[in-house]
Amino acid sequence: MPTLCDFIEIIGNKPVTIGDGRNPWQGTFDTGGRREEARALLIFNVRGLTYAQEGARVEINEEEVGTIVPYSGKDATAHDWHTQMISVSGSTIKDSKKNRITIHAALYPGTSAGNAYDDFDIKNLVCFFHQHT
């Protein structure tokens, strides 16, 4: 059976900062005509998530789908962009314009007043999904 794939850009090339002052970040996206039984894929670039000891939770339509994983290097790698992916169950994403994505901040291990989260940037967030032919 032939398969088509489509994608929707959720965040473009202009980075969005998530963390202190912006937790959580929320956006919406359209996946019209998608096949419910097929998995979807979130692909994105992240930088600055270098101090957190746990990942930043990602939800679609109020269901946790995965985490943005911290990477090592502390200050030495904080400005480097890293590509990550999250595979999403087809039943999580709606065949509509009403999909809501929520990205939570990751706790900063040295929490102090006004600095509770390991601020990080995300850009080029894209959802790839299967469509009916």
ZAMARGU-4260 file (C-alpha; in steps of 0.2 Angstrom, whole numbers, plus 5000, padded with zeros to 4 digits):
<rodrens>
0) 5000/5000/5000 | 5007/5017/4995 | 5012/5029/5009 | 5012/5048/5009 | 5021/5058/5022
5) 5018/5076/5026 | 5026/5088/5038 | 5021/5104/5048 | 5034/5117/5055 | 5029/5121/5073
10) 5044/5132/5077 | 5054/5139/5063 | 5072/5144/5062 | 5070/5158/5076 | 5074/5150/5093
15) 5062/5150/5107 | 5069/5150/5125 | 5060/5138/5137 | 5064/5140/5156 | 5063/5153/5169
20) 5050/5166/5163 | 5043/5154/5150 | 5038/5137/5157 | 5029/5129/5149 | 5030/5134/5131
25) 5014/5129/5121 | 5010/5129/5102 | 4997/5122/5090 | 4999/5113/5074 | 4988/5105/5060
30) 4989/5087/5054 | 4975/5086/5042 | 4972/5070/5033 | 4984/5060/5043 | 4983/5041/5046
35) 4979/5037/5064 | 4987/5020/5064 | 5004/5027/5059 | 5017/5034/5070 | 5023/5052/5069
40) 5040/5060/5072 | 5045/5076/5080 | 5062/5082/5075 | 5070/5098/5082 | 5086/5107/5087
45) 5090/5111/5105 | 5104/5120/5113 | 5108/5125/5131 | 5101/5110/5140 | 5118/5106/5148
50) 5115/5107/5167 | 5098/5098/5169 | 5099/5081/5176 | 5082/5076/5169 | 5075/5079/5152
55) 5062/5092/5148 | 5045/5084/5146 | 5036/5085/5129 | 5017/5083/5128 | 5005/5082/5113
60) 4986/5084/5117 | 4990/5083/5136 | 4999/5066/5134 | 5017/5064/5137 | 5026/5058/5122
65) 5044/5059/5127 | 5058/5071/5134 | 5071/5082/5127 | 5087/5075/5133 | 5101/5085/5142
70) 5118/5083/5135 | 5135/5085/5143 | 5148/5098/5143 | 5140/5112/5154 | 5146/5129/5147
75) 5158/5122/5134 | 5144/5115/5124 | 5129/5126/5129 | 5130/5136/5113 | 5130/5120/5101
80) 5114/5115/5092 | 5110/5096/5094 | 5096/5087/5084 | 5084/5076/5093 | 5069/5066/5088
85) 5054/5059/5097 | 5043/5045/5090 | 5024/5048/5093 | 5010/5036/5093 | 4998/5039/5079
90) 4983/5039/5091 | 4990/5054/5101 | 4989/5066/5086 | 4972/5072/5080 | 4967/5073/5062
95) 4964/5092/5064 | 4971/5109/5067 | 4968/5107/5086 | 4984/5098/5091 | 4993/5106/5106
100) 5011/5103/5110 | 5018/5108/5127 | 5036/5108/5131 | 5041/5110/5149 | 5057/5117/5157
105) 5069/5105/5165 | 5074/5109/5183 | 5091/5117/5186 | 5101/5107/5200 | 5107/5123/5208
110) 5090/5131/5210 | 5090/5148/5218 | 5077/5162/5218 | 5073/5167/5200 | 5084/5152/5193
115) 5074/5136/5195 | 5076/5129/5177 | 5090/5125/5165 | 5085/5138/5151 | 5087/5131/5134
120) 5083/5135/5116 | 5073/5125/5103 | 5071/5129/5085 | 5066/5120/5068 | 5053/5109/5077
125) 5044/5099/5064 | 5031/5085/5065 | 5032/5072/5051 | 5016/5061/5049 | 5009/5049/5037
130) 4994/5054/5026 | 4981/5044/5016 | 4984/5042/4998
</rodrens>
